[in-house]
Amino acid sequence: MEDHKVEIEQLEERNAKLERRIEFVNAKLLKSEELKSDFLSNIKNEINNPMTSILGLLNQIVLSPDDAKRTATNAGLIYTEMYALNFQIRNIFNAAEIEAGQSFPELSNVNVRALIEELVYSFRHLAKKKNIEFDLSLEAEDSFVSDHEKLEVVLANLMSNAIKFSHENSTISIKTYNEDAKLHIHVQDFGVGIETKNLGQIYDRFRQLDTGTRKEFGGHGLGLSIVHSLIQILEGSLDMKSKFEEGTLFEIELPLRAVEGDGLQDDEIFFTNDNEEGEVF
């Protein structure tokens, strides 16, 4: 009788633990669905808004084909909207590849200085709106073996965030240097910063920090999660330091890779993942 009572108590305890576990999993699923629903709502606006603007601007050009000044102005605005739209779509594609486990390094020679300078030029129209200047200190060796596209996505997201959260009339500092067999890249802004309570959530996919700035700054919570994932894929590390209302510094470290033989040419790509040996094409 006593043994039977003990067995019942043990079963009840296991059932209670199982119920708590189920409740926890259900709560996580509900939170995930909430975040994804919020993401879909945000991304809808991120795509619809520039598309609506582009169509409106093109309509003005069609209605006034002889107005050269208006056409030139509208062309510049269309470029700005198209750049923003392309940026959002590339982030969605990258997030989908990462989520599906289909994102692997494709290594080639990357000119780090040229890549950063090209991105700064591409973001000039957004920086100009807030009268933001870029301060470049590019001391790393120009040639670096990495995945050009993934590194470009990483830096583009960090620059976009830096512009978005910088105060007007401020500076964004970008620094590169080689040390301890690694490439170091620093991207620093002097903007709104991140509150200490939110630091642990900045890399969560679909999450945008609830700091009262959502409507002002927009976004959909993909950028930093993509940066974090791509840096891991590139076998690097990412560190972040931030003070609320003082700014944020992102520090990237990437390994300096040695290439056997004569090395990679600029048009050669080295495909690699954890399960397959690299092959040069």
N, C-alpha and C positions, 0 to 999 in steps of 0.2 A: 504493500500500500504506500509506504514511504517512498520507494523507488518510483512508483507511478506518479506520485505528486511532484517529485524532482524533475521527471521527464516533462511533465506539463509545464512547470515553471520555466524550464529551459526552452521549450517550444514557444511559450509566450514571449520570452525575452528575445528569441530570434525573430519572431514575427514583428515585435515592436521595432527592432533594429531595421528589419526589412521595410516596414512602413515608413520609418524616418528616411531611409535611403530613397524610397520611391518619391516621397514628398520633396526631397532635395533635388532629385533628377527632374521632377515635374517643374519645380521652380526655375531651374536652369533652362529648361526647354521653353517655358513661357517667357523668360527674360530674353532668350535668344530670338524667339519669334517677334517679340516687341522691338528689339534692336533692328532686325531685318526689315520689319514693316516700316520702321522709322527711316531706315536707310533708303528703301524703295521710294518713299514719299519725297525724301530730300533729293535723290538722284533724278527723279522725275522733273523737279524744278530746275536742277542743274543743267539738264538737257533741254527742256522746253523753253526756258528763258532765253538762252542765246539763240536757239532756233527761231523763236518769234522775232527777236531783234534783227537777225540776219534777213529774214523774209521781209520785214518792214523796210529795212534799209535798201534792199534790192528793188523793192517796189518803188521807192523814191527815185532810184536811178532810172528805172524803166519809164516812169512818168515824166522825168525831166532829163532826157538823154543829152541835151545841149548845154546843161548847166555843169560846166567843167569843175568849178570850185566845189559845188555840192557833191559831185561824183567822187572827187578826190577825198573829201572829208568822209563820205560814207564808206569808201573803200578802206580807209584806215580803221574805221569802226568795225567793219565786217571782219577785217583781219583779226582784230582784238577778240571779237566774239568767237570766231572760228578757232583761234588758238586755245581759248578757254574750253571750248567744246571738245577739241581734239585731246586736250590734257585730261579731261574727265573720262573720256572713252578709253584712253590708254590705261588709266588707272583701273577701270572696270575689267578690262581684258587681263591685266596683270594679276588682279585679285582673283579672277576666275582660274587662271593657270596655277596660282599658288594653292588655292583651295582644292584643286583637283590633283595636286602633287605632280604637275607636269612642267614645273619651272626648274630648268637645269642651267648651269653655267655654259656659255658658249664663248670661249676665250679667244681673244685676238689682241693685237697691239692697239692700245688706246693712248692718244695724245691728251693727257689730262688737262694741260693748259688750254689747248684749243677747245676741248669739250666745255670747260667752265666758261671761257670767254664767249662761246657760241650761245650758251644758256643765258648768260647775263644779257647778251644782245637780244635774245628772244623775249626776255622778261622786261625789257626796257620800258615798254608801253605801260605795263602795270606799275612799275616803280615810279614812272614819271607822274602818274596820277596822284601819288602821295609825296612827290618830291623827295624820293629816297635815292641815295647814292650808294654805289657798291665800292667797297674798299678791298682790293685784291692784293694778296701777298702770296704769289704762286712760286714757291721755291723748290717744289718737288721736281724730280726729273720728268721731262715731258712724256717719255715713252714708258708705258706701264701695261703689263699683261693682265687683262680683266675682261669682263663681259661688257662691251660698250653700251648696249641697249639698257641693261639692268643698272649700270652705274649712272647712265643718263637719267633714268626714271628716279633713282634715289636722289640725285642732286636737284632735279627739277622739282620734286616734291618738297625738299627742304627749302629751296629758294622761294617757291610759291608760298609756303607757310611763313617764311621770314617776312615776305612782303605783306602778306595778309595781316599779320599780327604786329607789324612795326608801327610805331607812331609816325605821323607825318613829319617831314623834314629831318628824318633820322638816317642812319647808316647801317648797311648790312656788310659785315666783314666775312670774307672767305679766304681761308689760309690753307696752303698745302706744303708739306715738307716730308722728307724721308728720314726715318729714324728707327733703329732696332729692326732692320729688315722689313719695315712696314711703310706703307703709304698712309700718311695722316692727312685728313681733310676736316677742317673746322668751318662750320657755318653758324654765324652768330648774329642775332638781331638785338635791338634795344627797344623792345616793344612791351606788350602787355604781360608777357611771362605766363607762368603756370602756377597756380596755388599748390602748396605742398600736399593738400588732401587729394589732389587729382593726379599726382605724378605717377602713381601705380597703374593708371588707366590709359595712359597716352597711346599705347600700342594696341589697344583692344580694337578689333575690327568692327566696323559699323558704328562705333561709339564716338560721339562728339561731346567734349567736356561741357558740363552744365555750369558755365561761369558767368551767365548773364550776357554773353557776347554772341550767342548763336545767330540771332537775326542780323547783327551787325556784320559778322564775318562770313556767314554761310558755310558751305562745305558739307561733307557727308560721312566723315570718319573713316576714310580708307587710306589716306595718304601716309600717315606715320606707321600704320600696320604693314603697308606694303614696303616701306623703307626698312622696317625692322626685319621682315621676312627675307627681302632680297639681300641684305647685308649678311644674314645667316647663310644663305645659299652661296654667297661669294666667300664664305669662310672668314668673314671679318667680324668686327665688334662695333657696337654703337653705344655711345654714352651720351647722356643728356644732363645738363645743369641749367636750372632755371630759377629765377626769383620773380615773384609776382610784381608786376608793374616796372620791372627793371630789364627784362629780356631773357632770351634763351640761347644756349650754346649747344649745338650738336657736334660731337666728336666721332669721326669714323676712323677706324684702323683696318687696313686691308693688307694681306700678306704680299710681299714682293715675290712673284712666282718666277722660278728659273725654267727656261725652255731649252730642251736638249737640241743638239745639232746647231743649225744656223739660225734657229729662232723662228718665230712667226713673222710672216710678212703682213702688211696692213690688210691685205685682202684674204688672208687665211683665217679660218676659224677652227678652234679646238673644242669639240663637243665632249662634255664629260658629265657623268653623274655617279652616284654611289655604286651602281651595279654594272657599269660598262667601262671598259678601257677607253681612253681618249683616242680620237682618230682625227688626223689633220686632213682637210679637204683643200 
